[in-house]
Structure formats: structure tokens, C-alpha cells
Amino acid sequence: MNPLKQGKTNWKYILIVVILAIITSGGIFIYQKGMIQEMIPLLVEFPEIKKPEKKEEIRIPEQIISQINKNTDFINWFNSWQATNPSLDIYDFLKVDIWYEKDMWPELIIGEEQRIRTSCPSEFTVIEAREFYSPDKTKYIYFPCNIGSPDTVVWLYNRNGDKKMELIEETGPSGGVNGAFWVDNTHFVILKQFRNDSEKCSAYISYWDLMNKKHFLYEASGLNCQY
């Protein structure tokens, strides 16, 4: 259609062209807008927000601290380490091991009380036998006498009421057991130490929970040795 009609402007034609242009451009805009909205998630990857994982506490818990700080044997043991390590703090002891019943109890060596508690020949005894009774006197921790063996062992008597001895801990030639005490009738602590190749020592708080059948081991490492 000629926009000029007999030398005059054909406004009807121009109006039709304008309307078609508006419709066409509007459709293109809407189409492009839809495409852009669909492409945004593909072009921009937003990082997934994850909740922070709850880390297991590795320091010795306040509940255990409140229990052992009441015991004179523990206080003396801890003070002896502070004598060579003035900056040592109870919170320097970090958890290095935990055993549950399925991992721990079936592996324990069981023995008869009479056979284990045999008298030691005095001429060969290096360390005398020691025993630590529970408050109700039904159980006890037993350190056999040492007659020169480089290893130190710890036995527990009558845990299940069967009058059996169970071998619960053993140290190698570079380690040693310093003592033990009961918190109550189902919880007790064994105090240990270990000397490594760099002539530094580690101190250990071995906490036993017979009620829940668990064992926790806490270590303070890199210490100046006591001897």
C-alpha cells in the first residue's frame, strides 16, 4: 500500500504499520523477558547454604573436671606435672580415644583372681602391687607387682558381679601407670604417662564409665617429663 495517496499522506496505512510494529516489538520483548528469566538460574549458580556441623567436643568435659578435681590423688598428680610444666592447664587434655562396649569388652582378657593376685618375690619386686576399691567395696582396680617387666598392666575385678578379673589397660616400656581412684561405684580414673622418642612426655587421664560401658582417654602432649 502506498503511504502517499494522490499526493496526500495515507494516515490509515501509517497507523496500521505502527500498530503492527508495537505488537511485534511487544511480543519480542515478552519472549526475551521469559528467556532471560529461564536462563538466570543456569548462568548464576548460588552457593548452597549448609548448616554448620556440630563438632564433637574434644576437651575434657566440665562434668568430668568437677568429679576429678575433688580427688586428692588427682590434685597431687596434676601438681607434679605442673612442677615441670608451669603453664599446664586442665583444658590442655584433649580426647584422643573413645571405646564403646561393642569394641571394648569382648576383647578384654579374663583371668581368675587367685591366679593374678599371687604374691611377688620380694627380691625381684620393683613396684609393689596396689589395689583401689570402689566405695561399696564390691569392685577394685588392681596393679600387679612389677618384677622387672617393662610393661604395666591394670586389672578390674568383679565388674559384672562374677568375681572375674578383666585386663583393661596395658602400657609399653615407655609408659607407666601413676595411680587410680574411683569417682563413685561405676566411674573411675586411671592416671598414666608416656615418654616419646623426642624425650617429651604425655600425661593421660583415662576415664571409665561402667554404667554406660564407655571409656574416654584424654591426653596432654609435648610436656617436659617429670624424671
Phi and psi in degrees as a GROMACS rama.xvg file:
@    title "Ramachandran Plot"
@    xaxis  label "Phi"
@    yaxis  label "Psi"
@TYPE xy
-79.5649  126.004  ASN-2
-68.3581  -16.5855  PRO-3
-108.815  127.84  LEU-4
-124.408  108.25  LYS-5
55.1425  44.635  GLN-6
77.2031  3.38009  GLY-7
-113.75  154.07  LYS-8
-69.939  129.023  THR-9
-89.0618  87.9593  ASN-10
-65.8768  -27.8773  TRP-11
-64.76  -41.7728  LYS-12
-64.8567  -47.0293  TYR-13
-61.2914  -40.8764  ILE-14
-62.5548  -41.4616  LEU-15
-63.3358  -42.0003  ILE-16
-62.3566  -43.1174  VAL-17
-63.1441  -43.6002  VAL-18
-63.5284  -42.7129  ILE-19
-63.2848  -38.2034  LEU-20
-64.0641  -41.8224  ALA-21
-64.4929  -45.2064  ILE-22
-62.3663  -44.1834  ILE-23
-64.4557  -47.4574  THR-24
-65.8936  -36.23  SER-25
-65.8693  -40.8012  GLY-26
-64.7572  -40.553  GLY-27
-62.6733  -40.6511  ILE-28
-64.2788  -44.8843  PHE-29
-63.8189  -42.3604  ILE-30
-62.2695  -44.5601  TYR-31
-66.1729  -38.6231  GLN-32
-62.3346  -41.9395  LYS-33
-63.994  -39.9679  GLY-34
-64.5453  -42.0839  MET-35
-62.5274  -42.6094  ILE-36
-63.6416  -35.2059  GLN-37
-73.8132  -28.611  GLU-38
-84.7325  -23.8791  MET-39
-55.3277  -49.4756  ILE-40
-61.3758  -27.9211  PRO-41
-77.686  -33.6467  LEU-42
-84.3143  -31.4387  LEU-43
-116.769  112.945  VAL-44
-98.5343  110.832  GLU-45
-80.9693  134.824  PHE-46
-64.5454  140.345  PRO-47
-73.9548  129.236  GLU-48
-89.1279  116.591  ILE-49
-109.577  144.9  LYS-50
-71.1231  137.075  LYS-51
-61.7309  136.119  PRO-52
-72.2867  141.423  GLU-53
-78.3845  114.871  LYS-54
-81.2681  139.787  LYS-55
-70.0476  135.11  GLU-56
-66.8449  126.436  GLU-57
-104.503  -15.5435  ILE-58
-76.2204  159.631  ARG-59
-66.3456  128.381  ILE-60
-65.196  153.419  PRO-61
-61.3045  -34.5499  GLU-62
-61.2302  -42.8552  GLN-63
-69.768  -40.7853  ILE-64
-57.8654  -45.0405  ILE-65
-63.9574  -29.149  SER-66
-75.5521  -47.7263  GLN-67
-79.4265  -25.3362  ILE-68
-67.715  -11.2236  ASN-69
-88.4284  -8.66914  LYS-70
-95.4801  129.578  ASN-71
-64.7651  -39.1762  THR-72
-62.1806  -40.6049  ASP-73
-66.8463  -43.3041  PHE-74
-59.3568  -44.0703  ILE-75
-65.6068  -40.8607  ASN-76
-63.2131  -45.0299  TRP-77
-66.7076  -40.471  PHE-78
-63.8866  -33.5891  ASN-79
-66.5058  -33.3261  SER-80
-74.3348  -35.5906  TRP-81
-67.3735  -23.676  GLN-82
-62.4235  -35.6868  ALA-83
-101.908  -7.18935  THR-84
-139.277  77.1622  ASN-85
-57.2172  -28.1837  PRO-86
-88.952  1.8614  SER-87
-62.7833  132.463  LEU-88
-124.963  153.432  ASP-89
-60.5049  -28.1332  ILE-90
-79.2842  -0.864273  TYR-91
-78.4224  -11.581  ASP-92
-83.1891  116.58  PHE-93
-114.074  146.419  LEU-94
-70.1456  127.399  LYS-95
-118.097  -10.8528  VAL-96
-161.13  148.855  ASP-97
-145.645  133.549  ILE-98
-119.356  142.013  TRP-99
-110.457  172.379  TYR-100
-56.6004  -41.9565  GLU-101
-64.8931  -25.2224  LYS-102
-95.0849  -26.6342  ASP-103
-98.7514  -61.1861  MET-104
-62.0141  -41.7317  TRP-105
-62.6891  -21.0185  PRO-106
-88.8613  -7.62852  GLU-107
-71.9223  139.782  LEU-108
-81.2762  132.143  ILE-109
-110.688  136.185  ILE-110
-139.18  167.453  GLY-111
-84.219  138.256  GLU-112
-59.069  -45.9927  GLU-113
-62.1791  -38.9688  GLN-114
-70.1575  -38.0879  ARG-115
-74.5388  -34.9925  ILE-116
-91.2068  37.0412  ARG-117
-70.564  151.217  THR-118
-69.2895  146.476  SER-119
-97.3996  139.204  CYS-120
-66.4981  122.129  PRO-121
-60.1269  -31.1446  SER-122
-72.9521  -15.4074  GLU-123
-113.639  -5.99689  PHE-124
-74.219  124.943  THR-125
-93.4857  -44.5601  VAL-126
-129.103  130.212  ILE-127
-70.6467  153.146  GLU-128
-65.6212  145.823  ALA-129
-134.766  146.29  ARG-130
-134.306  146.756  GLU-131
-132.192  107.603  PHE-132
-84.9851  147.505  TYR-133
-68.981  159.421  SER-134
-55.4265  -33.5057  PRO-135
-88.6851  2.84381  ASP-136
66.1645  15.6025  LYS-137
-92.9855  -17.4227  THR-138
-135.356  158.354  LYS-139
-154.371  153.829  TYR-140
-95.3192  136.313  ILE-141
-129.669  126.769  TYR-142
-105.21  109.89  PHE-143
-62.2345  158.934  PRO-144
-66.0386  149.942  CYS-145
-106.64  120.542  ASN-146
-111.492  32.6968  ILE-147
114.441  -7.8676  GLY-148
-68.0303  138.664  SER-149
-72.4699  -14.2362  PRO-150
-98.8833  147.477  ASP-151
-115.854  133.127  THR-152
-119.16  157.717  VAL-153
-131.147  129.051  VAL-154
-112.981  149.579  TRP-155
-119.051  128.548  LEU-156
-103.586  133.649  TYR-157
66.1023  36.4577  ASN-158
-60.8891  -40.5039  ARG-159
-100.769  10.5536  ASN-160
75.1952  17.3324  GLY-161
-104.47  6.37023  ASP-162
59.3471  33.1454  LYS-163
-101.431  151.874  LYS-164
-99.2081  132.087  MET-165
-118.18  130.266  GLU-166
-79.5843  109.052  LEU-167
-103.531  -25.1095  ILE-168
-147.644  152.701  GLU-169
-152.585  135.887  GLU-170
-114.127  154.781  THR-171
-84.1944  -172.793  GLY-172
-64.3785  -20.9678  PRO-173
-94.1897  1.09709  SER-174
-118.006  175.509  GLY-175
-165.703  155.378  GLY-176
-102.916  125.895  VAL-177
-93.0055  -27.554  ASN-178
171.835  -179.212  GLY-179
-156.916  157.935  ALA-180
-159.478  156.299  PHE-181
-97.5801  136.522  TRP-182
-82.8259  -43.7875  VAL-183
-155.536  -163.175  ASP-184
-72.8239  -11.2401  ASN-185
-125.878  2.17356  THR-186
-132.963  133.567  HIS-187
-146.271  166.437  PHE-188
-129.408  138.197  VAL-189
-116.911  131.135  ILE-190
-103.838  127.992  LEU-191
-136.092  171.058  LYS-192
-148.5  161.33  GLN-193
-150.144  136.518  PHE-194
-107.034  127.685  ARG-195
-96.9751  -177.104  ASN-196
-67.7972  -24.37  ASP-197
-86.7854  12.6406  SER-198
63.1954  24.0331  GLU-199
-102.769  159.051  LYS-200
-120.286  159.778  CYS-201
-123.085  141.063  SER-202
-109.103  141.52  ALA-203
-126.447  137.187  TYR-204
-111.32  110.435  ILE-205
-101.949  108.666  SER-206
-105.934  123.084  TYR-207
-111.556  129.801  TRP-208
-117.194  94.8162  ASP-209
-72.601  -28.7462  LEU-210
-63.3392  -45.5023  MET-211
-100.028  4.23542  ASN-212
55.9209  54.5761  LYS-213
-133.299  157.467  LYS-214
-139.072  128.971  HIS-215
-120.194  137.111  PHE-216
-120.336  123.858  LEU-217
-116.334  136.186  TYR-218
-126.735  137.955  GLU-219
-113.076  113.995  ALA-220
-106.653  170.218  SER-221
67.9994  30.5582  GLY-222
-92.4809  154.045  LEU-223
-72.243  131.137  ASN-224
-69.3181  156.943  CYS-225
-84.9459  -11.2241  GLN-226
